[in-house]
Amino acid sequence: RRVREAVVSTQSTGDRVALMRFVSGRSRLPNDIADVSQRFQIMKTDKSKDGLPTSQTCFFQLRLPDYTSEVIMEERLRYAIHNCRSIDADNYMLARNVENNTAGSFEDGII
């Protein structure tokens, strides 16, 4: 519970939007809370101590290793949520394929 409070309560609105994008791939929740199929979860991982957090967007999970202090956890989390853009790699590849004229279609069975 203490970790959850540190993750959510000390953040600015911009940090909360970045956290939402980091853990869900979305910048905001749906208008109807009934459309949220997963509950937000914070999971412990066995990664190296004081490492960067990760997420599983399909499961709405924030995955945190052990940290030596709350300050380090907040620093690592803030860095990750503002600098990790790998969820956007799908859009990058789609744009690259269109530019290179290699985009597939549903009929081709490529997409």
N, C-alpha and C positions, 0 to 999 in steps of 0.2 A: 504493500500500500504506500509506503513511503516513497518508493521509486516512482510509482504512478503520479503521485502528487508533485514530485520534483520535475517530472517530464512535462506535465501539462500546466501546472499552476504558475510557473515562473516565466512563461513564455509570452512574448508580445503577440498581437494578432497576426502579424506577418510570419512569426515563427510557427504559430498554430496552423496556418495555411500550408506552410512548407512541410510541417509534420504530417498533415493530412495527405498531401501529395506523396510523401515518402512512404507512408504505410498503406496507402490505398490506390495510388495512381490517379486520384481525383483531387481537385483543389478545394472541393467543398462537399458537404453531405447532401443527399437528395432532399427535396422539399418535404417529402413524406417519410418519416422515420421508419415506417413499415417496409420501405424499399431497401433498408439496410439489412442485408442477409447475414452479416457477420458482426460479432461484438469485437470491439477494440481489445487486443490482448498484448501484454508485455511479457515476453518470454526470456528466460535466461539461456545463454549459449555457453559452450565450452571454448570459445575463441580466446585468444590471448588477453590477459588482463589489460585494461585501459585501452583496448582496441576500439575501432569504429563500430557503431551499431549497424545492423542490417535490417531488412524488412522482408516480409512475404506479403506482397500486395493482394494476392488471391485470398489470403486468410486474414487480412487486416491486422497483421502482427508486427510489432516492433520487437526486434531481437537484440538483447543487450548482453555483452560479456560482463564479468565482474569489473568493478572500478574501485580504485583506492580511495576515491572521495567523490562527493556529489558534484563538486566544482569540475572535476575532470569529466564526469559523466555528462554534465551540461555542455561543456566545451565540445566534446566529441559528437554529441547529438546535434548541436547547433551546426557544426561543420558538415556533418553528413546530410542533414535535411536541406541545407542550402547549396551543397556542391554535388550531390549525387543526382545525375540526370539520366542514368541508364534506362530508366523506365521509358524514356522518350526515344530509345534506340529504334523502336518499331517505326516511328514516324520518320526518323532519319533514313532508315533503309528503304521505306516506301518512296520517299522523295528522291533518293539516289537512284532507285530502279526506274522511276518515271523519267528522270533526267537522262539516264543511259538507255532508255527505251527498252528496258527488260522487265517491265512490270507485267505480271501475269494477271489472269482473270479467274473468276470462279469456274467458267466454262473450261479453261485450260487445265483445271485441277492444280494450278500452281499456288493459288492463295488458299 
